[in-house]
Amino acid sequence: MPGQPIPSELKEKGLIWLLPPYCWSHRQIARKLKISASVVSKWRCELVEQGLLPENEKITSVDVEDWTPERRFSVVLETATLSEMELADYCRRTGLFVEQVKEWRAISIQAHEKKLTENIRTDRALRDAKNKLRELEKELKRKDKALAEAAALLILREKFKMPSGTTARKTAPLLERRKIISLIHEAVINGARKSQACRCIGISVRTLQRWTNGKVITTDRRSDTVNRSPRNKLSEAERLRILELCNSPAFASLPPNVIVPTLADRGIYIASESSFYRVLKSANQLKKRSRECQYKRPDVLRAVAPNQVWSWDISYLPSWVRGQHFYLYMIVDIYSRKIIAAEVFASESGKHAAELLQRAVWNEKCSSSNLVLHSDNGGPMRSYTLLAKMYALGVLSSYSRPRVSNDNPYSESLLRTLKYCPWWPENGFRTINDARVWVNRFVNWYNFEHKHSGIKYVTPAERHQGNDMKILAARKAVYQLAREQHPERWGKHLRNWDYISEVYLNPEKEAA
């Protein structure tokens, strides 16, 4: 006889428990519903045919009812900031596998991905609308100003009528100057720019400033205002000859400081180099000619607090096998010099960099805070995987110029300190676990014991927590007391123990 049909309510529960985020095993569902495991297997085949489950999906080996969805989510939160070694230790203590924890993490992310995508789309649409509104308001203000200026200049032209083809004289009498100044002042009040109003009248802004020097309108105090030509002025024929020589095929690509000596070698002298430059400038032929710079200097990055600017890099760690290396990924905060995160991997990829960055941001709780991450132009630094993770975490990118090593000085200095410390293994590391243990030891020493010279000999952890100001103030007080006790042993000034309030990456000369 055929078996009793399974009620639809039980089948619906079983299908729900087969799908994420539950992903229960067949035996667990069968024991819960008191049915055969083969029936549950048939249900799963139906889900695979419908495309709701992958055909080769790995079924978790956790078959204990104690691992509820709430406990799984708590495990994901607890292991989010753990390194590979710490995660392995955690899994052994809790009776889990590393693969299970990673699978639960992926399920949690998948459950929130749809909602996060909808929020991102909504925020993006709102941001685009605000930007469009801001641009429209700016355009409206610009057009209002332009309209007001056009009206003011039109009124100015009507009030100040000059004969056709003439302009105001720079040597105008006192009454005419007062009239011009009054009209320009009225046009500026009505929305015109002073330079445009002066151009409309036919004078320069400097002439207007000279007329109103000392807030008193003065007359022309020159005894002879007739413009006389200087005796050493070049004639028109000489000016034309200079232009013909400079534009000739022999001198078309040469500057005047080369043309004049070349002509002198041929026994020809027309004018000095400065005269050549003046003639070319008056003919509008003195423009700078050079190749355009291919790369611009990176933007100046300024940090006044921790977790504002990070720098990171990848370095080789030698192994016992010649030609084989391990890869050290390290992130440092340029303000406090603290190593935010460090991990050793067997390969160089953007996926490892994205995982390390996510762990660092979650550990410092600085997501979506306009954090800037600076690096060089290596493959993992430019990978789309890392860029997508940075966009998801709200981290901004900054890169060094190609083939310029000093654009990333903080990471380079840190890696040199690491490889020149006293306990650096000369023969390399035997395994990747040995390398990870050594790096963890170095990070603890560097953050909590090392007195860094770049931050006035306090530890990076003390500066990262904001305790360096008190330490430096107490240190300065000790120096002052010592000088008061023996002033004859001290020079004019104490040692500088002032607090460093800001740190720059790729600074300009003034900021440096």
Secondary structure, 3 states (H helix, E strand, C coil): CCCCCCCHHHHHHHHHHHCCCCCCCHHHHHHHHCCCHHHHHHHHHHHHHCCCCCCCCCCCCCCCCCCCHHHHHHHHHHCCCCCHHHHHHHHHHHCCCHHHHHHHHHHHHHHHHHHHHHHHHHHHHHHHHHHHHHHHHHHHHHHHHHHHHHHHHHHHHHHCCCCCCCCCCCCCCHHHHHHHHHHHHHHHHCCCCHHHHHHHHCCCHHHHHHHCHHHCCCCCCCCCCCCCCCCCCCCHHHHHHHHHHHCCCCCCCCCHHHHHHHHHHCCCCCCCHHHHHHHHHHCCCCCCCCCCCCCCCCCCEEECCCCCEEEEEEEEEEECCCCCEEEEEEEEECCCCCEEEEEEECCCCHHHHHHHHHHHHHHHCCCCCCEEEEECCCHHHHCHHHHHHHHHHCEEEEECCCCCHHHCHHHHHHHHHHHCCCCCCCCCECCHHHHHHHHHHHHHHHHHCCCEHHHCCECHHHHHCCCHHHHHHHHHHHHHHHHHHCHHHCCCCCCCCCCCCCEEECCCCCCC
